[in-house]
Amino acid sequence: MPLAVEIQDASPAIENSIQAISQSVAEAALDQGPSLDAMRRAVAAMVAVGDRLMFVFGDPRTLKGYGAPDGAVPPSDPVLDLVKRGQAEGAFDPGVSPVWIQHVLWVLVYRACEDADRGELPRHGITATVIRTLENGVHVR
């Protein structure tokens, strides 16, 4: 789910949410420091705007008609750039595609926010739970 979404003529709620998500991720400075630390900041940034993520990406129809025109090269995606950097540094598994890792990250954040809304996960535990699952998977060490 790239953050680089065309927001011309978007409803104010969609535009505001996309801007909040983009700003939160930009403030996390994903291009700075070790990639593992940057990924932890990315998770915290996404959780901070979890309600916006759930609104924008919870229903595929929300963003219908928004995005780069066919054939256009999308702008850089800071999360995807981070994943690629982490793979080059040896911090993230190079055996899976960067897009797969990005999608896993988005799904974990989205699901954790959803579980918190349902009372199945404490709000204060979202970030730690996502980071732990992302870094360790689900196997026992």
C-alpha positions in Angstrom: 0.0 0.0 0.0 2.1 2.8 -1.2 1.8 6.2 0.5 2.3 8.0 -2.8 -1.3 8.5 -3.7 -2.7 11.2 -6.0 -5.0 13.3 -3.9 -6.4 15.8 -6.4 -10.1 16.0 -6.0 -10.1 13.6 -3.1 -12.6 14.1 -0.4 -11.3 16.1 2.5 -11.3 13.1 4.8 -9.3 11.0 2.4 -6.9 13.8 1.6 -6.4 14.6 5.3 -5.8 10.9 6.1 -3.2 10.4 3.3 -1.4 13.6 4.4 -1.4 12.4 8.1 0.0 9.0 7.1 2.7 10.5 4.8 3.7 13.0 7.4 4.0 10.4 10.2 6.1 8.2 8.0 8.3 11.2 6.9 8.9 12.2 10.5 10.1 8.7 11.3 13.2 9.4 9.1 13.3 6.0 7.6 16.4 6.8 5.6 18.4 7.4 8.7 20.3 5.0 11.0 20.4 1.2 10.9 17.5 -0.3 8.9 16.2 -2.4 11.8 15.9 0.8 13.9 14.2 2.6 11.1 11.7 -0.3 10.6 10.8 0.0 14.3 10.3 3.7 13.8 8.1 2.9 10.7 5.9 0.6 12.8 5.5 3.3 15.5 4.7 5.9 12.9 2.1 3.7 11.3 0.5 2.8 14.6 0.3 6.5 15.5 -2.0 7.0 12.5 -3.6 3.6 12.7 -7.1 5.0 12.6 -6.2 6.8 9.3 -4.7 3.6 7.9 -7.8 1.6 8.7 -10.0 4.3 7.1 -8.0 4.7 3.9 -7.0 1.1 3.3 -9.9 -0.7 5.0 -12.1 -0.6 1.9 -10.6 -0.8 -1.5 -13.3 1.5 -2.8 -12.0 4.4 -0.7 -9.1 5.1 -3.0 -10.8 4.0 -6.2 -9.8 6.5 -8.9 -6.8 7.8 -7.0 -3.3 7.0 -7.8 -0.8 7.3 -10.6 -2.2 7.2 -14.1 -1.5 3.9 -16.0 2.1 3.8 -17.2 3.3 6.6 -14.8 6.2 5.8 -12.6 5.1 6.2 -9.0 7.1 8.4 -6.7 9.5 6.8 -4.3 7.9 4.9 -1.4 9.9 5.5 1.8 8.8 2.1 3.4 9.7 0.1 0.3 13.0 2.0 0.1 13.7 1.1 3.7 13.0 -2.6 3.0 15.4 -2.6 0.1 18.0 -0.9 2.1 17.5 -3.4 4.9 17.9 -6.3 2.5 21.1 -4.8 1.2 22.4 -4.4 4.8 21.5 -8.0 5.6 18.9 -7.0 8.2 15.9 -8.2 6.2 15.5 -11.5 4.4 16.7 -11.1 0.8 14.9 -14.3 -0.2 11.5 -12.6 -0.3 10.5 -9.7 -2.4 10.7 -6.2 -0.8 7.0 -5.7 -1.7 6.1 -8.9 0.2 7.9 -7.6 3.3 6.1 -4.2 2.9 2.7 -6.0 2.6 3.4 -8.1 5.7 4.3 -4.9 7.6 1.0 -3.2 6.5 -1.1 -6.2 7.3 0.4 -6.6 10.8 -0.1 -2.9 11.6 -3.6 -2.9 10.2 -4.6 -6.1 12.0 -3.1 -5.0 15.3 -5.0 -1.7 15.1 -8.2 -3.6 14.3 -7.6 -6.0 17.2 -7.1 -3.0 19.5 -10.4 -1.5 18.4 -12.1 -4.8 19.3 -10.5 -4.8 22.7 -8.4 -8.0 21.8 -5.1 -6.2 22.1 -4.2 -3.3 24.4 -3.5 0.0 22.5 -0.2 0.4 24.3 0.8 -3.0 23.1 0.3 -2.5 19.3 3.7 -1.3 18.4 5.6 -3.9 20.5 3.4 -6.7 19.2 3.9 -5.7 15.5 7.7 -5.3 15.9 8.0 -8.7 17.7 6.0 -10.5 15.1 7.7 -8.8 12.2 11.2 -9.5 13.6 10.7 -13.0 15.0 7.8 -14.5 13.0 5.8 -16.9 15.0 8.2 -19.7 15.7 9.7 -20.4 19.2 13.4 -19.7 19.4 
